């Protein structure tokens, strides 16, 4: 069970692969939020995905409806699962999910918790330090009950599904997140990307969701002749675009984790909302940019100040981008069929 956003689910990929490697005949169901469920094509170790918007992860948007909650319990009960592995971040409790699984008759319930909940979790793992990376937190949970981990890297199955006409070599700009406090200034991003394009002769491919279309016009105007794929790709197509980019420019969002899985060089505008040690790419070439601030880490969805942690000039972004391109020039990739990273 991992009921957060796309990036959180992508960071469970080493756990999903490890479970399947250790228990190859087991049927593995991933329970995820509607957004997280979009990762299914990228996760070949999962036999099916159960998409559900749960009350305790919904930030107050769902109304009070006991019948809906009983429907979840009944659904899990009907599937007759043998075990539930509840994956959480350092700030989350496994107990709402564990209680649902208990009421659904799931006999083994594994989770990490800072609180005691005797009986609700049948296998309770002591908490790790908050600063540990989310991928390691996930892996150490299953290691605690005997799973053997072969590879600790993020892993994705990226198909060749790009239908848009794009050049073989390009810079990918994904300038938005769903969290206001993590968004670098649109115009600065556009200025930096345009100048990088002029210096390197690499075209810019702009990506985003349909929801980003309304705020995209100023950025696209500055970029000029960029390739606009905002709202035009599936998640699998988006992953393929990231995998074959010469450079990715983005914020602390799922794009960053996909780039880490595909070993794509990146420049990340990393807001002070989180500690880098909890979420940063661990293997791909990367440059993280942020200003130190006394309020970091704030874990806020909306900045009450003036986004001082992301007060980064376009020139700094350009310099970081050129550094990444220079360091990784020999690693130029061209999309060739379906690959698993």
FIZA-896365 format. One record per residue (C-alpha): residue number from 1; residue in one letter; x, y, z. Coordinates in nm, 2 decimals. Example, Ala and Ser with C-alpha at 12.3 -4.5 7.8 and 13.67 -1.06 7.14 Angstrom:
# residues 2
  seq  type       u       v       w
    1     A    1.23   -0.45    0.78
    2     S    1.37   -0.11    0.71
This chain:
# residues 341
  seq  type       u       v       w
    1     X    0.00    0.00    0.00
    2     X    0.14    0.34   -0.11
    3     X   -0.13    0.59   -0.12
    4     X    0.05    0.92   -0.21
    5     X    0.15    1.07   -0.54
    6     X    0.33    0.94   -0.85
    7     X    0.68    1.02   -0.72
    8     X    0.61    0.83   -0.39
    9     X    0.50    0.52   -0.58
   10     X    0.80    0.54   -0.82
   11     X    1.02    0.53   -0.51
   12     X    0.86    0.20   -0.40
   13     X    0.99    0.03   -0.72
   14     X    1.29   -0.14   -0.56
   15     X    1.05   -0.28   -0.29
   16     X    0.81   -0.41   -0.56
   17     X    1.10   -0.57   -0.76
   18     X    1.25   -0.72   -0.44
   19     X    0.91   -0.87   -0.33
   20     X    0.87   -1.03   -0.67
   21     X    1.23   -1.16   -0.68
   22     X    1.19   -1.32   -0.33
   23     X    0.84   -1.45   -0.39
   24     X    0.81   -1.51   -0.76
   25     X    0.49   -1.70   -0.75
   26     X    0.31   -1.45   -0.53
   27     X    0.04   -1.23   -0.68
   28     X    0.14   -0.87   -0.60
   29     X   -0.13   -0.60   -0.59
   30     X   -0.03   -0.24   -0.55
   31     X   -0.30   -0.02   -0.37
   32     X   -0.24    0.34   -0.47
   33     X   -0.41    0.67   -0.51
   34     X   -0.57    0.75   -0.85
   35     X   -0.26    0.95   -0.94
   36     X   -0.02    0.68   -0.81
   37     X   -0.21    0.41   -1.00
   38     X   -0.10    0.58   -1.33
   39     X    0.25    0.42   -1.27
   40     X    0.12    0.07   -1.35
   41     X    0.28    0.05   -1.70
   42     X    0.62    0.14   -1.55
   43     X    0.61   -0.13   -1.28
   44     X    0.62   -0.48   -1.44
   45     X    0.65   -0.65   -1.10
   46     X    0.30   -0.56   -1.01
   47     X    0.02   -0.80   -1.12
   48     X   -0.26   -0.55   -1.07
   49     X   -0.32   -0.20   -0.92
   50     X   -0.61   -0.12   -0.69
   51     X   -0.69    0.25   -0.72
   52     X   -0.85    0.41   -0.42
   53     X   -0.88    0.76   -0.28
   54     X   -0.85    0.70    0.10
   55     X   -0.99    0.94    0.36
   56     X   -0.67    0.97    0.57
   57     X   -0.46    1.08    0.27
   58     X   -0.71    1.32    0.10
   59     X   -0.63    1.65    0.28
   60     X   -0.99    1.71    0.37
   61     X   -1.15    1.70    0.02
   62     X   -1.36    1.39    0.07
   63     X   -1.69    1.42    0.25
   64     X   -1.79    1.21    0.56
   65     X   -1.93    0.89    0.41
   66     X   -1.90    0.58    0.63
   67     X   -2.05    0.37    0.35
   68     X   -1.75    0.45    0.13
   69     X   -1.51    0.33    0.40
   70     X   -1.70    0.01    0.45
   71     X   -1.69   -0.04    0.08
   72     X   -1.31   -0.03    0.10
   73     X   -1.30   -0.29    0.38
   74     X   -1.54   -0.52    0.19
   75     X   -1.33   -0.48   -0.13
   76     X   -1.01   -0.59    0.05
   77     X   -1.19   -0.87    0.23
   78     X   -1.33   -1.01   -0.09
   79     X   -0.98   -1.02   -0.24
   80     X   -0.86   -1.25    0.04
   81     X   -0.51   -1.10    0.07
   82     X   -0.26   -1.29    0.28
   83     X   -0.05   -0.99    0.38
   84     X   -0.04   -0.61    0.36
   85     X    0.29   -0.42    0.34
   86     X    0.21   -0.06    0.43
   87     X    0.47    0.19    0.30
   88     X    0.48    0.53    0.45
   89     X    0.70    0.84    0.47
   90     X    0.87    0.95    0.79
   91     X    0.58    1.17    0.89
   92     X    0.29    0.93    0.82
   93     X    0.13    0.67    1.05
   94     X    0.06    0.32    0.91
   95     X   -0.23    0.27    1.15
   96     X   -0.53    0.40    0.95
   97     X   -0.43    0.16    0.67
   98     X   -0.35   -0.12    0.92
   99     X   -0.69   -0.08    1.08
  100     X   -0.87   -0.12    0.75
  101     X   -0.66   -0.43    0.67
  102     X   -0.74   -0.57    1.02
  103     X   -1.11   -0.52    0.97
  104     X   -1.08   -0.68    0.62
  105     X   -0.93   -0.99    0.77
  106     X   -0.57   -0.96    0.63
  107     X   -0.37   -1.17    0.86
  108     X   -0.02   -1.02    0.82
  109     X    0.02   -0.64    0.85
  110     X    0.36   -0.49    0.82
  111     X    0.45   -0.13    0.89
  112     X    0.70    0.12    1.04
  113     X    0.57    0.34    1.32
  114     X    0.68    0.59    1.58
  115     X    0.38    0.49    1.79
  116     X    0.28    0.16    1.95
  117     X   -0.02   -0.02    1.81
  118     X   -0.01   -0.37    1.95
  119     X   -0.22   -0.61    1.73
  120     X   -0.32   -0.36    1.46
  121     X    0.03   -0.42    1.31
  122     X    0.13   -0.79    1.33
  123     X    0.48   -0.69    1.23
  124     X    0.59   -0.36    1.37
  125     X    0.93   -0.22    1.27
  126     X    1.10    0.05    1.48
  127     X    1.13    0.39    1.31
  128     X    1.44    0.49    1.13
  129     X    1.58    0.85    1.16
  130     X    1.37    1.11    0.98
  131     X    1.66    1.21    0.76
  132     X    1.69    0.87    0.58
  133     X    1.61    0.86    0.21
  134     X    1.25    0.74    0.13
  135     X    1.38    0.46   -0.09
  136     X    1.60    0.32    0.20
  137     X    1.31    0.36    0.44
  138     X    1.09    0.14    0.21
  139     X    1.37   -0.12    0.16
  140     X    1.46   -0.15    0.53
  141     X    1.10   -0.22    0.62
  142     X    1.09   -0.54    0.41
  143     X    1.45   -0.63    0.50
  144     X    1.34   -0.63    0.87
  145     X    1.12   -0.93    0.80
  146     X    1.37   -1.12    0.59
  147     X    1.35   -1.01    0.23
  148     X    1.69   -1.00    0.05
  149     X    1.75   -0.69   -0.16
  150     X    1.96   -0.74   -0.47
  151     X    1.95   -0.38   -0.61
  152     X    1.86   -0.07   -0.42
  153     X    1.83    0.16   -0.72
  154     X    1.50    0.30   -0.85
  155     X    1.38    0.08   -1.14
  156     X    1.12    0.14   -1.42
  157     X    1.00   -0.03   -1.73
  158     X    1.00    0.24   -2.00
  159     X    0.83    0.15   -2.32
  160     X    0.88    0.31   -2.66
  161     X    0.55    0.49   -2.68
  162     X    0.64    0.84   -2.79
  163     X    0.40    0.94   -3.06
  164     X    0.49    1.31   -3.09
  165     X    0.75    1.41   -3.35
  166     X    1.06    1.50   -3.14
  167     X    1.43    1.54   -3.23
  168     X    1.68    1.28   -3.12
  169     X    1.85    1.52   -2.89
  170     X    1.68    1.78   -2.67
  171     X    1.65    1.94   -2.33
  172     X    1.33    1.86   -2.14
  173     X    1.17    2.13   -1.93
  174     X    0.90    2.02   -1.68
  175     X    0.85    2.34   -1.48
  176     X    0.55    2.27   -1.25
  177     X    0.45    2.06   -0.95
  178     X    0.11    2.03   -0.78
  179     X    0.27    2.19   -0.47
  180     X    0.29    2.57   -0.49
  181     X    0.58    2.59   -0.25
  182     X    0.80    2.38   -0.47
  183     X    0.76    2.57   -0.80
  184     X    1.05    2.77   -0.93
  185     X    0.95    3.09   -1.11
  186     X    0.81    3.01   -1.45
  187     X    0.97    3.31   -1.63
  188     X    1.31    3.24   -1.48
  189     X    1.28    2.87   -1.59
  190     X    1.19    2.99   -1.94
  191     X    1.48    3.24   -1.97
  192     X    1.73    2.97   -1.85
  193     X    1.59    2.71   -2.09
  194     X    1.59    2.94   -2.38
  195     X    1.95    3.05   -2.33
  196     X    2.06    2.69   -2.28
  197     X    1.90    2.61   -2.61
  198     X    2.08    2.90   -2.78
  199     X    2.41    2.80   -2.64
  200     X    2.39    2.43   -2.71
  201     X    2.16    2.43   -3.02
  202     X    1.94    2.17   -2.84
  203     X    1.56    2.23   -2.87
  204     X    1.34    2.26   -2.57
  205     X    1.06    2.01   -2.51
  206     X    0.81    2.14   -2.25
  207     X    0.60    1.89   -2.06
  208     X    0.32    1.92   -1.80
  209     X   -0.03    1.81   -1.73
  210     X   -0.36    1.94   -1.87
  211     X   -0.40    2.14   -1.55
  212     X   -0.08    2.33   -1.63
  213     X   -0.21    2.46   -1.96
  214     X   -0.38    2.77   -1.81
  215     X   -0.05    2.90   -1.66
  216     X    0.18    2.80   -1.95
  217     X    0.13    3.09   -2.18
  218     X    0.39    3.33   -2.04
  219     X    0.65    3.06   -2.02
  220     X    0.58    2.95   -2.38
  221     X    0.60    3.31   -2.50
  222     X    0.95    3.35   -2.36
  223     X    1.06    3.01   -2.50
  224     X    0.95    3.09   -2.85
  225     X    0.97    2.78   -3.07
  226     X    0.98    2.52   -2.80
  227     X    0.81    2.18   -2.86
  228     X    0.49    2.20   -2.65
  229     X    0.38    1.86   -2.51
  230     X    0.19    2.00   -2.22
  231     X   -0.10    1.76   -2.14
  232     X   -0.01    1.55   -2.45
  233     X    0.16    1.25   -2.30
  234     X    0.07    0.95   -2.09
  235     X    0.29    0.88   -1.79
  236     X    0.47    0.60   -1.99
  237     X    0.54    0.85   -2.28
  238     X    0.66    1.11   -2.03
  239     X    0.90    0.86   -1.88
  240     X    1.03    0.78   -2.23
  241     X    1.09    1.15   -2.29
  242     X    1.28    1.18   -1.97
  243     X    1.49    0.87   -2.04
  244     X    1.61    1.01   -2.37
  245     X    1.66    1.37   -2.29
  246     X    2.01    1.51   -2.29
  247     X    1.92    1.72   -1.98
  248     X    1.61    1.76   -1.76
  249     X    1.52    2.09   -1.59
  250     X    1.26    2.05   -1.32
  251     X    1.16    2.09   -0.96
  252     X    1.13    1.84   -0.67
  253     X    0.86    1.63   -0.82
  254     X    0.80    1.29   -0.98
  255     X    1.01    1.40   -1.29
  256     X    1.31    1.40   -1.06
  257     X    1.26    1.04   -0.95
  258     X    1.20    0.92   -1.31
  259     X    1.52    1.09   -1.42
  260     X    1.70    0.92   -1.13
  261     X    1.57    0.58   -1.24
  262     X    1.66    0.64   -1.60
  263     X    2.00    0.79   -1.52
  264     X    1.92    1.11   -1.70
  265     X    2.13    1.42   -1.61
  266     X    1.92    1.68   -1.43
  267     X    1.91    2.02   -1.28
  268     X    1.66    2.03   -0.99
  269     X    1.53    2.35   -0.84
  270     X    1.49    2.19   -0.49
  271     X    1.28    2.40   -0.26
  272     X    1.34    2.42    0.11
  273     X    1.02    2.23    0.18
  274     X    1.21    1.90    0.24
  275     X    1.55    1.78    0.34
  276     X    1.75    1.68    0.03
  277     X    1.86    1.36    0.22
  278     X    1.50    1.23    0.22
  279     X    1.42    1.26   -0.15
  280     X    1.72    1.36   -0.37
  281     X    1.83    1.15   -0.67
  282     X    2.09    0.89   -0.55
  283     X    2.24    0.76   -0.87
  284     X    2.18    0.98   -1.18
  285     X    2.40    1.29   -1.25
  286     X    2.23    1.58   -1.08
  287     X    2.28    1.94   -0.96
  288     X    2.04    2.05   -0.69
  289     X    1.99    2.43   -0.65
  290     X    1.83    2.61   -0.35
  291     X    1.91    2.89   -0.11
  292     X    1.95    2.80    0.26
  293     X    1.67    2.95    0.47
  294     X    1.60    2.94    0.84
  295     X    1.25    2.80    0.77
  296     X    1.37    2.49    0.59
  297     X    1.24    2.22    0.60
  298     X    0.89    2.36    0.63
  299     X    0.69    2.08    0.46
  300     X    0.44    2.35    0.36
  301     X    0.22    2.32    0.06
  302     X    0.20    2.70    0.02
  303     X    0.49    2.93    0.11
  304     X    0.38    3.21    0.35
  305     X    0.69    3.42    0.26
  306     X    0.84    3.50   -0.08
  307     X    0.99    3.16   -0.18
  308     X    1.34    3.28   -0.08
  309     X    1.47    2.92   -0.09
  310     X    1.41    2.92   -0.47
  311     X    1.56    3.27   -0.53
  312     X    1.79    3.13   -0.80
  313     X    1.90    3.34   -1.09
  314     X    1.86    3.20   -1.45
  315     X    2.23    3.24   -1.49
  316     X    2.28    2.98   -1.21
  317     X    2.05    2.74   -1.37
  318     X    2.23    2.79   -1.71
  319     X    2.57    2.72   -1.55
  320     X    2.44    2.41   -1.38
  321     X    2.29    2.29   -1.70
  322     X    2.61    2.34   -1.90
  323     X    2.80    2.16   -1.62
  324     X    2.57    1.86   -1.64
  325     X    2.59    1.85   -2.02
  326     X    2.97    1.87   -2.01
  327     X    3.00    1.60   -1.75
  328     X    2.76    1.36   -1.93
  329     X    2.83    1.42   -2.29
  330     X    2.95    1.07   -2.35
  331     X    2.63    0.92   -2.21
  332     X    2.40    1.05   -2.50
  333     X    2.11    0.81   -2.53
  334     X    1.87    0.74   -2.82
  335     X    1.54    0.56   -2.77
  336     X    1.57    0.20   -2.89
  337     X    1.28   -0.02   -2.80
  338     X    1.15   -0.11   -2.46
  339     X    1.39   -0.10   -2.17
  340     X    1.39   -0.16   -1.80
  341     X    1.61    0.06   -1.59
